[in-house]
Amino acid sequence: MEKIEKILDKIRPALQMDGGNVEFISFDNKTGAVKIKLQGACAHCPISDFTLKNLIEQELKSAIPEINSVEAV
């Protein structure tokens, strides 16, 4: 979980520049699913799915092979 937070800390400045943020909620060891919450402008952004899949999920999966998916809650 500490590795996940470190990666999210690297992503946060880009999100914060646009008025958003991301909060780590949980990681399920059995399924490899990470749950996050998009905040601020990111929560209602029309391209939030792109941000989730092509930025956050890609970064997490490339750094932590145990991660299979990232889901916004």
Protein Blocks (a to p, Z undefined) as FASTA:
>chain_A
ZZmmmmmmmmmmmmmmnopacddfbdcfknopacdddehjllmgcklmmmmmmmmmmmmm
mmmmmbmbdcdZZ
